[in-house]
Amino acid sequence: MNEEIEDKLRQHAGKILLGGTGALLALSVVTLGASLLSDGPAASDTQADAVVQKLERNLGDAQAKLATQHTALLVQLPGMDIERVNRDRATGRSLLLSLTDSSTSTRTVKEQQVLLDARYDFLDHKSRVLTEFVPDWMTAIGATKGAGTTYTLADLDIGVSRVQGLNYSYTGVARLDPVRFGPDQNSAAKSEFLVFTYSTSHDGTVTSLDAYRASAAASEEQPSPKPTG
């Protein structure tokens, strides 16, 4: 029961922060708006500027206050180290960027596998990241043909999926957009969506990593066109 409550709190903590900020801002707008209208339609531009500046200050104060409350709420959840989560999220971002490195277009699949295997101790020859994700990703971006499409990280969301003692697990969803320039501006390349999971030990060391192309899975689930005639 306690675990369910903790999960719900984590899931809604962001909504609480956003909703609270909006409520405080709305209150400021009503209060200041009423004050301005009480002076009649002839309120000067100076008054209007002052209202805008005060609203901006109020919004900043509200966001800072609610951010503090938000952090305090998460800290109260048993077993959750917020500073560690932030560090682990940064680690996850680095892992993703390494896996989708644009310079893979200058390497073969084997060269990329060897490079990642040597860089990360938690990967080995049986790792699905090396045996499945790397070949799939390099094929999707055209790197296996020698001149792949360059992709840039456009959006990334990493959340805690499990806390078990000193081991933390995370799930990330990322969108990578193709970079178009020169004669390739009208390229048919589309955005790629990736899902990856990883775990860390108490000192932040990554102990496992898995990844796959969500865009590929979605494409495979689409029904094939029926023959005509």
N, C-alpha and C positions, 0 to 999 in steps of 0.2 A: 504494500500500500504506500509506504514512504517513497519507494522508488518511482511509483506512478506520479506522485505529487511532485517529486523533484523533476521528472521529465517534463511535466506540464509547465512548471515554472520556467524551466530553461527555454521551452518552446515559445512561451508567451512573454518572456522578459523583454525582448526587442519591441513587441507590440505595446507593452506597458510604457516603455520609454518614449516611443513615438506618440502614443495617444496622450500621455501626460504633457508632453511638450506642446502639442496642438491645443490642448485645453487651456493651458496657461497663456498661450499666445492669443487665443480667442478672447479670453477674459481681458487681456490688455487692450485688444482692439476695441472692445465694447466700451471699456472705461474711458479710454482716450478719445474715442469717437464721440461719446456723449459730451465730454468736456469741450471738444472743438465745436460741436453743433450748438452748444449753449451760448456761444459767442455770436451766433447768427451767421448768415451766408457770407458776411464780409470778412471772415477770418483771413488773416494775411498769409502770404507765402512763408513768412518766417515761422508762423505758428505751425504750418503744415510740415515744414522741415524738422521742427522740433519734435513733432509727433512721430515722424518716421525714425528719427534718431533714437527716441525713447523706446519705440517698438523693437528696434534692432538690439538695443541694450537689454530689454526685457527678454527677448528671445534667447540671446546669448546666456543670460543668467539662468533662464529656465532650463536650457539644454545642459549647462554645467551642473546644476542642482540635480536634475533627473539622472544624468550620467553617474553622478556619485551614488545616488540611491540605487541605481541599476547594478552598479558594481557591488554595493553592499549586500544587495539581495542575493547575488550569485555567490558571494563569499560565504553567506550563511548556509548554503547548500553543502551538506556533508561531503567531504572528499574532493571538492573542486578547487583547484589551484588556478586562479584566473591568469596570473602572470605566466604560468607554465603554458596554459592554453594559447595565449597570445604568441609565445615563442614557438610553440608547436605549429601554429597556423603559418607562421613565416617559413618554417621548415617545409611544410607542405607545399607552399607556393614555389619554393626553390626546387623541390622534387619535380613538380609539374613542369616547370620551365626547362629542367634538364631533360625530361622525357620528350618534350616537344621542341627541342632546340632546332632553330631554323637551319643551322649549319649542317644538319643531317643530310641535306641535299648534296653535300660534297663527299658523303661517305656511303659505303655499301651497308647493307643490313648487318652483316657480320662485324664490320668495323664498329658500328654503333653499339651492338651487343657487347663486344669486348670492352669498349670504352665505359659503358655503364656498369658492367660487371666488375671492372677494376676500381671504379669510383666508389661503389656502395657495397659494404661488407654483407648487407642483408640480402643481396641478390646472389643467385647461383645459376648453374646451367639448367636447373629445373624450374626456375622462376617463370611464371606466366607472363610477367612484364617483358621479359627478354624473348621468350619463345613465341608469344602471341601478339602482345601489344606493339612492340617495336616493329615487326614486319608489317602489321596491319596499318600502323600510323604512317610509316615510310611509303607504303604503297598508296595510301589515301592522298598524301600530299605530292606524290609524283617523284619522291626522292630516289626510288629504285630505277628511275629512267635517267638520272643524272642531273636534272634541273627541276627541283621541286618548288612548289608554291611556298612563299614565306608567310607564316602565320604569326599574329601577335595576340597576346592575352587580352581579351576584351572584358571579361567578367569572371569573377571567381567567388564562390561561397564555400567555406569550410566550417563544418560544425562537429561538435563532439558527439560521437555515436555511442560511446561506452566508456565508463570508468570502472576499472576493476583493480582495486588496491592501488599500486603505484604505476599501473599500466593504463595509458590513455589510447583510445582508438578514435579515428576521425573519418569522416566521409566528405569528399569535396566534389563540387560540380563546377565545371569551367566551360566558358565559351571562347573559342579562338576564331578570330576573323582573318581572312586572307588579306595580305597587303598588296594593293594593286598600284602599279606605277608603270610609266612608259607605255609600250605597246600592249602590256598585259592588263590595262585598266578595265577592259571589258571582259576579263577572264570569267569563265563559268564556275570557278571555284566558289564553294559555299562555306559558311561558317561550320566549324566542327565543335561538337559538344562531347566533353569527356567526363567520365565519372571515375574517381579514384579513392581508394581507402588506404590508410596507413596507421601504424601503431607506434608508440614511443614508450621507452622505459623511463624510470624516475629522473635520469640525467638528461633527458631529451633525445637520446639516441634512437634513431628509427630502427625498429625491429622487423617490420614487414611493410610491403607495398604491393598494391594491385591496381590495375587501371584498364579501362576499355573505352572504346568509342561508342558513346550513346547514340550518335548519329548513324553509325553503322547498324546498330541493333534496330533502330527505328526503321531503317531502310529495308532490313531483312523481313520485318513484320508486315510490310505492305503487301497486299495480295497482288500476285502477278496478273497482268491484263489477260482477259479471256480472248481466245482466238475468234476472229470474225469470219463470217461466211459459213 
